[in-house]
Amino acid sequence: MPVFGLLKRNGRVFTVVIPDAKTDTLMPIIRQKVKPDSIVYSDCWRGYNAHDISEFKHYRINHSKLFANKHNHINGIENFWNQAKRHMRKFNGVPKDHFHLFLKECEWRFNNSDPKRQLKELNQCVKGSLT
């Protein structure tokens, strides 16, 4: 199942299940989430080719040659995908109809990485659903 994610450097991650990884699918999501004139780092996936002529300053990281070039890297989003895969792996498969919920859970956990904050938010959700 194709998924797409964006990570603001030192910030929050955003994920979405997508029908395909074509430029026509990715660019509207990117334009909605990324401000014009932003610096965008990506791998060399051909779906990102439109970045080269878009309103973003685009740097590619060619993983077949190197994983980082000083501050030019995509290690943050790679870290998120690693955590998400590790979290979902323990379920020995996730139902396709509910995959988007598992993905959003991973996004929430990443964006709220402090366990005390997670518990506080979860307790607020439970209290809100009981009233």
N, C-alpha and C positions, 0 to 999 in steps of 0.2 A: 504494500500500500504506500503510495508516494506521500511524503510529508515535506513541509517546507518550514524553515525556521530562520528568524532574524534575532540577532543579539546586539543590543547597543553596547558599545565598548564600556566595560565596568558598569553595566546596567542590567536591564531586564530582558528576558527572552520572550519571543512571541512565536507560537507554532500554529500550524493549520494543516489539516489533511487536504490534499489537492488531487484533482482528477488525473493530472499529468504534470510533468516538469518542463513544459514548453514555455518559451518566452511569453507567449500570449496569456498564459496562466499566471506566471510569476510577476510580470511587470506591474499589473494593477495592484497586487498585494504590496509590492515594494513601494510603489508610488503613494499608497495609502499610509504606509507606516514610516517612511523615510523622508525627511525634509529635503527639498532641492538643495543642491550645492554641498550635500553631505559627502563625506568620504566613505566609500563602500568597499569592503574587502570581500572577495569570494574565492572559491576554488575555480577551476577551469571548465566547469560544466557549460556546455554550449547554450543552455537556456539563459545564461547571463550575458550573452553577447550584446544584447541591446543596451547594457550598461555603458558600453564603450561609446555609444552615441546619444546617451540620455543626459538628463540633468544632474547626474551624479559624477563625482570624481571616482573612478573605478580602478582598483588595484587587484590583480589576480595573484593567487598563490598556487603555483604549480607543484602539487605534492609529489610528482615524480622526480622533481629536482631538489626541492627543499620544503620544509614545513613553516619556516619563519624567516623573514628578512628584517632583522631588528624589530621595529615596532609594527611592521606589516605582517600580520598573521591572522588566522581564523581559529586560533586555539580555544577561545572562549566558547564558540558555538560547537566545536568538536567535543569539548568537555561536556556540554549539555547533552549532546547525542549519546555520548558514552554513558552518562548517568541514567538517561532515559532507557536505553537498551538494557542496562544492568537491572534497573528497577522492574521493567516489564518481563524480563527473562524469568524471574522467580515465579511467575504465574503459569509457566509452561504453555504459553499461547494465550492470546487475548482475542475475544470474540470480535469479528470484523465490525459488527454493528455498534460495538461499544468502544472500539479502538480510540476514537476521538476523545472520549472521556478519560481514558488512561493517559493519552498524550497531554491533555490539559492538566491532569493531576501532576504529571512530571514537570510541566511548565510552572504550575503553582509552587511545587516544592522547591524548584530552582530559584524562583523569584522571591521566595520566603524561606531562605535557607536556615534561619535561626529557629531551632526546635521550640524555644519558649514562645516565639511569635506565632509559630504554626499552631501550637496548643491553644494559645489565646484566641486566634481566629476560629479554630475549630469549635472551641467552647462557645464563642459568640454565635456561630451558625446553629449549634444544637439548641442553645437557649432561645434563639429566634424562631426555630421551628416548633418549639414546645408552646409558644405563646399564641 
